[in-house]
């Protein structure tokens, strides 16, 4: 379907494609880490040996500094008399992270939604059919779907999205845990020993979250995502909590958040804007796809927040944003080209920016700002 600009001219629909080389789910906190922190194993000769080995292995690579650091850290960990059990944990965790990164690397340009929900949901339950249809619609909108790889809601979402559009992040448990039929045998099915490495992939690779009714695991994964976004450890992204028609699972969770967490001032009113509860699939899909209508991504550069846009805004729209969000930014928001510090993200250097110093550290309020960008008046020509 074609979108229309304010002047009525039709423009091509924007697929769920990312024009970037590296993903930074922290909004620039990873990008700001220096490539070489000049650490040493404590012996110059060994430092030089590590560097020669890495250079020989990688050739002329900008990654050599970081890989040298990794090798050095591994050697220092061994010298610290680290317990064998801890060495096993660290080794397995790094191996799991490497394999996940390798599988996802080929799909960096496609937006993805992580779907959570109970493995116990039966195919004859309304929530199952709702998850199938939600994933089908997200795949039709150009998104890939990430699930835990199991049955129930996970299997439903996997089936709805289709094998080619899905990732399964299975977890090894003491009892039998098999992958669902849709993703079994697919190279995009990953097996994790540790929940923490699995959850990292759920968050690091996602552009949105969708949660259906589930048990401890679903609550854990959903509130982990909320916590990371609320504290600025992950970028703001859509979180939609979906009840089946007639269901009230997430309505009850929302009621608890309002009557217990908010009433006791354990969260703020703006924190409730970080997620949406709905039983309407049209609203659920729109919550995610609409978030990336004009907004592309953001990154902190020093004290500045650089918000990348798919389209330039009119001067009037920028003036309106300055007026409505004067509490969020110090001074005036500027629409401009990429900041010099963003040159390490070549794939998106062409996108216009809104830059300003964010003074109010409320990510619920930042969500309001992004929503306002997506409804702002646009210029005629896409950048």
C-alpha positions in Angstrom: 0.0 0.0 0.0 1.3 3.5 -0.9 1.6 6.2 1.7 0.5 9.8 0.8 2.4 12.9 1.6 0.6 16.0 3.0 0.3 17.4 -0.6 -1.5 14.2 -1.7 1.4 12.8 -3.8 1.8 9.0 -3.5 5.1 7.6 -2.4 6.3 4.0 -2.2 5.6 2.1 1.0 8.6 1.8 3.3 9.5 -1.9 3.9 10.9 -3.0 7.2 14.5 -2.7 6.0 17.4 -1.2 7.9 20.0 0.8 6.2 22.9 0.2 8.6 25.9 -2.0 8.9 26.1 -2.4 12.7 23.3 -2.6 15.2 23.7 -0.8 18.5 20.7 -1.8 20.7 22.0 0.5 23.5 21.6 3.7 21.4 25.2 4.6 21.1 26.7 3.3 24.4 28.4 0.5 22.6 29.5 2.7 19.6 31.1 5.1 22.1 33.4 2.4 23.5 36.9 2.9 22.1 38.2 0.2 19.7 41.3 -0.1 21.7 41.5 0.6 25.4 45.3 0.0 25.6 45.1 -2.7 28.1 48.0 -5.2 28.6 48.5 -8.7 29.9 51.4 -7.3 31.9 54.1 -8.4 29.5 55.1 -6.3 26.5 56.5 -9.4 24.6 53.2 -11.3 25.1 51.2 -8.2 24.0 53.2 -8.1 20.8 52.8 -11.8 20.2 49.1 -11.5 20.6 48.9 -8.6 18.2 51.1 -10.4 15.6 48.9 -13.5 15.9 45.7 -11.6 15.5 47.0 -9.6 12.5 48.2 -12.8 10.8 44.8 -14.4 11.4 42.6 -11.4 10.4 44.8 -9.6 7.9 44.3 -5.9 7.7 41.2 -5.5 9.8 39.8 -2.7 11.9 38.7 -5.4 14.3 42.2 -6.4 15.2 42.4 -4.1 18.3 39.2 -5.5 19.7 40.1 -9.1 19.0 43.5 -8.6 20.6 41.7 -7.3 23.7 39.5 -10.4 23.7 42.6 -12.7 23.6 44.3 -10.7 26.3 41.3 -10.8 28.5 41.1 -14.6 28.1 44.7 -15.0 29.1 44.4 -12.8 32.1 41.3 -14.7 33.2 43.3 -17.9 33.1 46.1 -16.3 35.1 43.6 -15.0 37.7 43.3 -18.6 39.0 39.7 -18.6 37.9 37.8 -21.7 38.9 37.3 -24.2 36.2 33.5 -24.0 36.5 33.7 -20.3 35.9 36.0 -20.8 32.9 33.5 -23.2 31.5 30.7 -20.7 31.9 32.6 -17.9 30.3 33.7 -20.1 27.4 30.3 -21.5 26.7 28.6 -18.0 27.0 31.1 -16.5 24.5 30.6 -19.4 22.1 26.8 -19.0 22.3 27.1 -15.3 21.7 29.4 -15.9 18.7 27.1 -18.4 17.1 24.0 -16.2 17.5 25.9 -13.2 16.1 27.0 -15.3 13.1 23.4 -16.5 12.3 21.8 -13.0 12.7 24.6 -11.2 10.8 23.0 -12.1 7.4 19.7 -10.5 8.5 20.9 -7.3 10.0 19.0 -5.3 7.3 15.6 -6.7 8.2 13.6 -5.5 11.2 12.5 -8.1 13.7 10.0 -8.6 16.5 10.6 -10.9 19.5 7.5 -12.8 20.5 7.1 -14.2 24.0 4.4 -16.4 25.4 3.6 -19.7 27.0 4.8 -23.0 25.6 1.7 -24.6 27.2 -0.9 -22.8 25.0 -2.8 -25.4 23.0 -3.7 -25.0 19.3 -7.4 -24.9 20.1 -7.0 -21.9 22.4 -7.9 -18.4 21.1 -4.4 -17.1 22.1 -2.8 -19.6 19.7 -4.8 -18.4 16.7 -4.2 -14.8 17.7 -0.4 -15.4 17.7 -0.5 -17.1 14.3 -2.4 -14.2 12.8 -0.2 -11.6 14.5 3.0 -13.2 13.1 1.5 -13.6 9.7 0.7 -9.9 9.6 4.2 -8.9 10.8 5.8 -11.1 8.1 3.5 -9.5 5.5 4.8 -6.1 6.8 8.4 -7.1 6.1 9.4 -8.2 9.6 11.0 -11.4 10.8 9.9 -13.1 14.0 12.1 -14.3 16.9 10.7 -16.8 19.3 12.0 -19.2 21.9 11.7 -22.0 19.4 9.3 -24.1 21.4 5.7 -25.0 21.1 2.6 -23.1 22.3 2.7 -19.4 21.5 6.2 -19.8 20.1 5.1 -22.4 17.7 2.1 -20.4 16.7 4.1 -17.3 15.9 6.7 -19.4 14.1 3.9 -21.0 12.0 2.3 -17.7 11.3 5.5 -16.0 10.1 6.7 -19.0 8.1 10.0 -20.9 8.3 11.8 -18.4 6.1 10.8 -15.4 8.3 11.6 -16.9 11.7 14.4 -17.5 14.2 14.1 -20.0 17.1 16.2 -19.4 20.2 15.7 -22.7 22.0 16.9 -23.3 25.6 18.4 -26.5 26.9 16.5 -27.6 30.0 16.8 -30.5 32.4 13.5 -31.9 31.1 12.7 -32.4 27.4 12.5 -29.2 25.4 12.1 -29.7 21.7 11.8 -27.1 18.9 8.5 -26.6 17.2 7.9 -28.3 13.8 8.1 -25.1 11.8 11.7 -24.2 12.8 13.1 -27.7 13.4 16.1 -28.3 11.1 16.4 -24.7 10.1 19.9 -23.0 10.4 18.1 -20.1 12.1 17.3 -22.4 15.1 19.8 -21.8 17.9 20.3 -23.7 21.1 21.3 -22.0 24.3 22.5 -23.4 27.6 22.1 -20.1 29.4 19.1 -17.9 29.7 21.2 -14.8 29.9 22.9 -15.3 26.5 19.5 -16.2 25.0 17.8 -13.1 26.4 20.7 -11.0 25.1 19.8 -12.1 21.6 16.1 -11.5 22.2 16.8 -7.9 23.0 19.9 -7.2 20.9 18.4 -8.3 17.6 14.8 -7.0 18.1 13.2 -3.8 16.9 9.9 -4.6 18.8 8.5 -7.0 21.4 5.1 -8.7 21.4 4.1 -10.7 24.5 1.1 -13.1 24.8 -0.1 -14.8 28.0 2.6 -16.9 29.6 4.2 -18.0 32.8 7.3 -17.0 34.7 9.5 -17.0 31.6 7.2 -14.7 29.7 6.9 -12.3 32.6 10.7 -12.3 33.0 11.4 -11.7 29.3 8.8 -8.9 29.1 9.8 -7.1 32.2 13.5 -7.5 31.3 12.8 -5.6 28.1 10.8 -3.0 29.9 13.6 -2.5 32.5 16.3 -2.1 29.9 14.3 0.5 28.0 13.2 2.3 31.2 16.8 2.6 32.3 18.2 3.6 28.9 20.2 0.4 28.6 18.3 -0.5 25.4 16.8 1.9 22.9 13.1 2.7 23.1 11.1 0.4 20.9 7.5 -0.8 20.7 6.4 -3.2 23.3 2.9 -4.6 22.7 1.1 -6.9 25.2 -1.5 -8.9 23.3 -4.6 -10.5 24.9 -6.7 -12.9 22.8 -10.2 -11.5 22.1 -12.1 -11.7 25.4 -8.9 -12.3 27.4 -7.7 -10.2 30.3 -4.2 -11.5 31.1 -2.3 -8.3 30.3 -5.2 -6.1 31.4 -4.7 -7.7 34.9 -1.0 -7.0 34.7 -1.7 -3.4 33.7 -4.1 -3.1 36.6 -1.3 -4.4 39.0 1.1 -1.9 37.5 -1.3 1.0 38.1 -2.7 0.0 41.5 0.5 -1.2 43.0 3.7 0.0 41.2 2.4 3.4 40.2 0.2 4.0 43.3 3.3 3.3 45.5 5.4 5.6 43.3 7.7 2.7 42.3 7.3 3.7 38.7 6.2 6.9 37.1 3.2 7.6 34.9 5.4 8.0 31.9 6.8 4.5 32.4 3.3 3.2 31.5 3.8 4.7 28.0 6.6 2.3 27.2 4.1 -0.5 26.4 0.6 -0.9 25.0 -2.0 -3.5 26.1 -4.5 -4.5 23.4 -6.7 -7.4 22.2 -7.0 -5.8 18.8 -4.5 -7.1 16.2 -4.9 -4.1 14.0 -3.8 -1.9 16.9 -1.0 -4.3 17.8 0.5 -4.4 14.3 0.1 -0.6 13.9 1.8 0.0 17.2 5.0 -1.6 15.7 4.9 -0.6 12.1 3.8 3.0 12.9 6.8 3.4 15.2 9.1 3.2 12.2 7.1 5.3 9.8 9.4 8.3 10.0 11.6 7.5 12.9 14.6 5.3 12.1 16.9 5.1 15.1 18.8 7.2 17.6 22.2 7.4 19.1 23.8 9.4 21.9 26.9 11.4 20.8 28.4 12.9 23.9 25.6 14.9 25.5 23.6 15.1 22.3 20.9 12.8 21.1 20.9 12.3 17.4 17.5 11.0 16.2 17.8 9.6 12.6 14.7 10.1 10.3 13.6 8.4 7.1 12.2 11.8 5.9 13.1 15.4 6.5 10.5 17.4 8.5 9.2 20.8 7.5 10.5 23.8 9.5 7.0 24.1 11.0 7.0 20.6 12.2 10.4 21.1 13.9 9.2 24.3 15.5 6.2 22.4 16.9 8.4 19.6 18.3 10.6 22.3 20.0 7.5 23.8 21.6 5.9 20.5 22.7 9.1 18.9 24.1 10.9 21.8 25.6 10.9 19.9 28.9 12.8 17.0 27.2 15.6 19.0 25.5 17.8 21.9 26.5 17.9 24.6 23.9 16.6 24.1 20.4 16.3 20.9 18.4 18.3 21.2 15.1 17.5 19.4 11.9 20.8 18.6 10.2 23.0 16.0 8.5 24.9 13.4 10.4 27.3 14.4 13.2 31.0 13.9 12.6 31.1 11.2 15.3 28.6 9.1 13.4 30.9 8.4 10.5 31.4 4.8 11.7 27.8 4.1 10.6 28.2 4.6 6.9 25.0 2.9 5.9 22.8 5.6 7.5 25.0 8.7 7.0 22.5 10.0 4.4 19.6 10.1 6.8 18.5 13.5 8.3 18.9 14.1 12.0 17.2 15.9 14.8 19.8 16.7 17.4 19.5 18.2 20.9 20.7 17.7 24.5 18.2 15.5 26.3 17.9 16.8 29.8 14.9 14.8 31.2 15.9 11.2 31.5 12.4 9.9 30.9 12.2 7.3 28.2 8.5 7.3 28.4 8.6 10.9 27.4 11.1 10.1 24.7 8.6 7.6 23.4 6.1 10.5 23.2 8.6 12.4 21.2 9.1 9.6 18.7 5.3 9.2 18.3 5.1 12.9 17.6 7.8 12.6 14.9 5.8 9.9 13.2 2.8 12.1 13.0 4.7 15.3 12.0 4.3 16.9 8.7 6.9 15.7 6.2 8.7 17.3 3.3 7.8 16.1 -0.2 11.0 14.2 -1.1 12.3 11.2 0.7 16.0 11.4 1.6 
